Amino acid sequence: METTEYGISLSSFGKMEWVIFHLLLWCTTGIVECRFMTIRTAYIEIVPNARYIVGYHLHSLGTFPCESLYNCLYACQNSDYCRTANYDGMNASCSHFEENSFVGSIIASSTSTLIKFDLCPPGFTELQTICFGVPQSIQPSVSVSTMLANIRRVQQLYVRSSYEIITPDRIYIPAYYQSIVQIYNFTTYAFLENLTLTSPTTVGVSSFDLDCSNNILYGIDLNNTVYMRGPSANWTFSTTTTSPLATMSDDFVAVVDNSQILILEKMTGISIINISSVATGGSTVQRTRIINRQLYVTTSNYGLYRFNLSALMNTTNVTGINLVPLSGTYTQQIFVDTSGRMYIMTSNYNTLVYTLDGVLLTNYTGAPRLIVKATKYNVVIIYDQQTNPISIYEYP
């Protein structure tokens, strides 16, 4: 057992319970000014020769220079959002991720050490439960259904939209039937700036997505084109549908083009996989989302499908798994949180919450669109009833 200069006991490699009192940590190290913070708790597992690959592209918090494994670990623990980290000893760098380590994938790496945080106390597990990075006496773990039943409204944003996106520090809201995207600070909900979408600018967007490198993907109503605009990817893709729907990941772009789904290379916009309606039971494709190189698809008659995009790269036999029958339910969006819970909007103004394996966690009535993001001390919910204004709720 090793004791650090901060008086915190650490095992060399394995799982441990780590409790930090921030006032003591910050005053001892002199990193920042001394101020009171809540005690934080977590179970931490250090995995040598391993590297984490983020599952959902917007859950990456960035990479920064870092001189030691323990400094990488401390920085993740002190973050309100970090649940997984990579330390690269060769490059002296640390990468942080919002999501739990079971959402993405873990690969072997001779230069990297993986740090996994588990915020749940004994007897609780994420997915069924939302766990916070503080003791149970301060903020108890809570089920998803209980959390949604006890949210409180804290802010209203006077804009109408259909395709809100949350990044690690911002909220992006494409204005309904306008060519601008309103950007708000995630922590304070204060308006920051407008982003103007380039050509065409006469009607609203039919879909909207972006990544952590400021690449923006969007379709335009009444226009047969998908646009990628950004510093590392800049292309257009023509479709046969007048209001194309498109989503992205770190590697792929999924475009719904009438009865088929086209998978494009993200950087080039070149089509590499064609998923026809036969693979989705002959029903109309409605929305898609890419998580951990798995394509999730909602359809008009046969529910929620999952396609392994890695396996489809070298085959013409395109098949998927029908995870959930949603017959007769029209779905309009798929959002995913940091524990891999999917929030699926339905035609009867409900939100169905599923795991990535298609297990139903809860059915929330009254709001057609929920976007949920959990920090280590609360949960933030964008509550959109497809009207003006959009409401922001918090739990607790």
QUIHU-V276916 format. One record per residue. N is the residue number from 1. RES is the residue in one small letter. SS is DSSP state (A for helix, B for strand, O for the rest). PSI is psi in whole degrees, 0 to 359 (NA if undefined). BURIAL is + if it has 24 or more other ideal C-beta (glycine too) atoms within 12 Angstrom, else -. Layout:
BEGIN
N;RES;SS;PSI;BURIAL / N;RES;SS;PSI;BURIAL
END
This chain:
BEGIN
1;m;O;134;- / 2;e;B;141;- / 3;t;B;125;- / 4;t;O;175;- / 5;e;O;344;- / 6;y;O;2;+ / 7;g;O;23;- / 8;i;O;129;+ / 9;s;B;132;- / 10;l;B;139;+ / 11;s;O;158;- / 12;s;O;300;- / 13;f;O;121;- / 14;g;O;195;- / 15;k;B;143;- / 16;m;B;163;+ / 17;e;B;132;- / 18;w;B;120;+ / 19;v;B;126;+ / 20;i;B;134;+ / 21;f;O;110;+ / 22;h;A;328;+ / 23;l;A;316;- / 24;l;A;314;- / 25;l;A;311;+ / 26;w;A;324;- / 27;c;A;323;- / 28;t;A;316;- / 29;t;A;336;- / 30;g;O;21;- / 31;i;O;316;- / 32;v;O;177;- / 33;e;O;152;- / 34;c;O;129;- / 35;r;O;156;- / 36;f;O;134;- / 37;m;O;157;+ / 38;t;O;146;+ / 39;i;O;138;+ / 40;r;B;146;+ / 41;t;B;152;+ / 42;a;B;150;+ / 43;y;B;131;+ / 44;i;B;134;+ / 45;e;B;125;+ / 46;i;B;122;+ / 47;v;B;107;+ / 48;p;B;156;- / 49;n;B;42;- / 50;a;B;151;+ / 51;r;B;140;+ / 52;y;B;136;+ / 53;i;B;120;+ / 54;v;O;141;+ / 55;g;O;315;+ / 56;y;O;126;+ / 57;h;A;334;+ / 58;l;A;5;+ / 59;h;A;9;+ / 60;s;B;132;+ / 61;l;B;356;+ / 62;g;B;170;+ / 63;t;B;140;+ / 64;f;B;158;- / 65;p;B;141;- / 66;c;O;130;+ / 67;e;O;345;- / 68;s;O;160;- / 69;l;A;317;+ / 70;y;A;325;+ / 71;n;A;324;+ / 72;c;A;317;+ / 73;l;A;313;+ / 74;y;A;318;+ / 75;a;A;321;+ / 76;c;A;317;+ / 77;q;A;323;+ / 78;n;A;341;+ / 79;s;O;143;+ / 80;d;O;346;+ / 81;y;O;336;+ / 82;c;O;130;+ / 83;r;O;347;+ / 84;t;B;145;+ / 85;a;B;150;+ / 86;n;B;133;+ / 87;y;B;122;+ / 88;d;B;104;+ / 89;g;O;327;- / 90;m;O;319;- / 91;n;O;2;- / 92;a;O;55;- / 93;s;B;157;+ / 94;c;B;132;+ / 95;s;B;133;+ / 96;h;B;148;+ / 97;f;B;142;+ / 98;e;O;324;+ / 99;e;O;157;+ / 100;n;O;151;+ / 101;s;O;345;+ / 102;f;O;354;+ / 103;v;O;316;+ / 104;g;O;215;+ / 105;s;B;157;+ / 106;i;B;129;+ / 107;i;B;160;- / 108;a;B;142;- / 109;s;B;124;- / 110;s;B;344;- / 111;t;B;355;- / 112;s;B;148;+ / 113;t;B;130;+ / 114;l;B;137;+ / 115;i;B;118;+ / 116;k;B;127;+ / 117;f;B;133;+ / 118;d;B;112;+ / 119;l;O;352;+ / 120;c;O;136;+ / 121;p;O;170;+ / 122;p;O;136;- / 123;g;O;356;- / 124;f;O;147;- / 125;t;O;146;- / 126;e;B;164;+ / 127;l;O;289;+ / 128;q;O;332;+ / 129;t;B;144;+ / 130;i;B;120;+ / 131;c;O;146;+ / 132;f;O;161;+ / 133;g;O;34;+ / 134;v;O;162;+ / 135;p;O;153;- / 136;q;O;328;- / 137;s;O;337;- / 138;i;O;312;- / 139;q;O;97;+ / 140;p;O;151;- / 141;s;O;154;+ / 142;v;B;147;+ / 143;s;B;159;+ / 144;v;A;317;+ / 145;s;A;319;- / 146;t;A;319;- / 147;m;A;311;+ / 148;l;A;333;+ / 149;a;A;351;- / 150;n;O;29;- / 151;i;O;157;+ / 152;r;B;140;- / 153;r;B;132;- / 154;v;B;343;- / 155;q;B;153;+ / 156;q;B;135;- / 157;l;B;120;+ / 158;y;O;76;- / 159;v;O;148;+ / 160;r;O;138;+ / 161;s;O;173;+ / 162;s;O;352;+ / 163;y;O;50;+ / 164;e;O;146;+ / 165;i;B;136;+ / 166;i;B;126;+ / 167;t;O;180;+ / 168;p;O;331;+ / 169;d;O;3;+ / 170;r;B;161;+ / 171;i;B;123;+ / 172;y;B;126;+ / 173;i;B;101;+ / 174;p;B;122;+ / 175;a;O;139;+ / 176;y;O;124;+ / 177;y;O;40;- / 178;q;O;169;+ / 179;s;O;14;+ / 180;i;B;154;+ / 181;v;B;120;+ / 182;q;B;134;+ / 183;i;B;129;+ / 184;y;B;152;+ / 185;n;B;131;- / 186;f;O;326;+ / 187;t;O;316;- / 188;t;O;345;- / 189;y;O;18;+ / 190;a;O;143;- / 191;f;B;135;- / 192;l;B;306;- / 193;e;B;168;- / 194;n;B;138;- / 195;l;B;123;+ / 196;t;B;126;- / 197;l;O;138;+ / 198;t;O;150;- / 199;s;O;131;- / 200;p;O;162;- / 201;t;O;18;- / 202;t;O;339;- / 203;v;O;177;- / 204;g;O;178;+ / 205;v;B;147;+ / 206;s;B;342;+ / 207;s;B;158;+ / 208;f;B;135;+ / 209;d;B;163;+ / 210;l;B;170;+ / 211;d;O;181;+ / 212;c;O;358;+ / 213;s;O;13;- / 214;n;O;24;- / 215;n;O;132;+ / 216;i;B;132;+ / 217;l;B;129;+ / 218;y;B;153;+ / 219;g;B;160;+ / 220;i;B;135;+ / 221;d;O;140;+ / 222;l;O;31;- / 223;n;B;134;+ / 224;n;O;43;- / 225;t;B;140;+ / 226;v;B;134;+ / 227;y;B;132;+ / 228;m;B;122;+ / 229;r;B;125;+ / 230;g;O;178;+ / 231;p;O;333;- / 232;s;O;355;- / 233;a;O;130;+ / 234;n;O;102;- / 235;w;B;168;+ / 236;t;B;153;+ / 237;f;B;124;+ / 238;s;B;141;- / 239;t;O;173;+ / 240;t;O;352;- / 241;t;O;149;+ / 242;t;O;340;- / 243;s;B;77;+ / 244;p;O;145;+ / 245;l;B;131;+ / 246;a;B;141;+ / 247;t;B;163;+ / 248;m;B;165;+ / 249;s;O;193;+ / 250;d;O;337;+ / 251;d;O;328;+ / 252;f;B;162;+ / 253;v;B;131;+ / 254;a;B;124;+ / 255;v;B;122;+ / 256;v;B;115;+ / 257;d;B;91;+ / 258;n;O;246;- / 259;s;O;7;+ / 260;q;B;164;+ / 261;i;B;125;+ / 262;l;B;128;+ / 263;i;B;122;+ / 264;l;B;152;+ / 265;e;B;132;+ / 266;k;O;317;+ / 267;m;O;331;- / 268;t;O;337;- / 269;g;O;15;+ / 270;i;O;132;- / 271;s;B;130;+ / 272;i;B;339;+ / 273;i;B;138;+ / 274;n;B;117;- / 275;i;B;109;+ / 276;s;O;170;+ / 277;s;A;339;+ / 278;v;A;324;- / 279;a;A;345;+ / 280;t;A;35;+ / 281;g;O;16;+ / 282;g;O;8;- / 283;s;O;166;+ / 284;t;O;132;+ / 285;v;B;136;+ / 286;q;B;304;+ / 287;r;B;159;+ / 288;t;B;160;+ / 289;r;B;138;+ / 290;i;B;122;+ / 291;i;B;121;+ / 292;n;O;43;+ / 293;r;O;20;+ / 294;q;B;130;+ / 295;l;B;121;+ / 296;y;B;132;+ / 297;v;B;130;+ / 298;t;B;141;+ / 299;t;B;167;+ / 300;s;O;329;+ / 301;n;O;332;- / 302;y;O;10;+ / 303;g;B;216;+ / 304;l;B;123;+ / 305;y;B;157;+ / 306;r;B;132;+ / 307;f;B;132;+ / 308;n;B;103;+ / 309;l;A;327;+ / 310;s;A;319;- / 311;a;A;335;- / 312;l;A;353;+ / 313;m;O;328;- / 314;n;O;31;- / 315;t;O;153;- / 316;t;O;357;- / 317;n;O;84;- / 318;v;O;109;+ / 319;t;O;153;- / 320;g;O;180;+ / 321;i;B;127;- / 322;n;B;98;+ / 323;l;B;316;+ / 324;v;B;126;+ / 325;p;O;121;- / 326;l;O;45;+ / 327;s;O;129;- / 328;g;O;359;- / 329;t;O;119;+ / 330;y;O;122;+ / 331;t;B;146;+ / 332;q;B;342;+ / 333;q;B;156;+ / 334;i;B;119;+ / 335;f;B;155;+ / 336;v;B;139;+ / 337;d;O;186;+ / 338;t;O;352;+ / 339;s;O;12;+ / 340;g;O;21;+ / 341;r;O;130;+ / 342;m;B;132;+ / 343;y;B;111;+ / 344;i;B;120;+ / 345;m;B;138;+ / 346;t;B;169;+ / 347;s;O;340;- / 348;n;O;26;- / 349;y;O;41;+ / 350;n;B;161;+ / 351;t;B;121;+ / 352;l;B;132;+ / 353;v;B;118;+ / 354;y;B;156;+ / 355;t;O;171;+ / 356;l;O;347;+ / 357;d;O;8;- / 358;g;O;19;+ / 359;v;O;126;- / 360;l;B;126;+ / 361;l;B;319;+ / 362;t;B;161;+ / 363;n;B;109;+ / 364;y;B;121;+ / 365;t;B;147;- / 366;g;O;346;- / 367;a;O;120;+ / 368;p;O;337;+ / 369;r;B;120;+ / 370;l;B;131;+ / 371;i;B;121;+ / 372;v;B;133;+ / 373;k;B;123;+ / 374;a;B;132;+ / 375;t;O;190;+ / 376;k;O;359;+ / 377;y;O;349;+ / 378;n;O;180;+ / 379;v;B;135;+ / 380;v;B;132;+ / 381;i;B;122;+ / 382;i;B;122;+ / 383;y;B;104;+ / 384;d;B;116;+ / 385;q;O;23;- / 386;q;O;31;- / 387;t;O;174;- / 388;n;O;124;- / 389;p;O;170;- / 390;i;B;136;+ / 391;s;B;146;+ / 392;i;B;126;+ / 393;y;B;159;+ / 394;e;B;154;+ / 395;y;B;132;+ / 396;p;O;NA;+
END
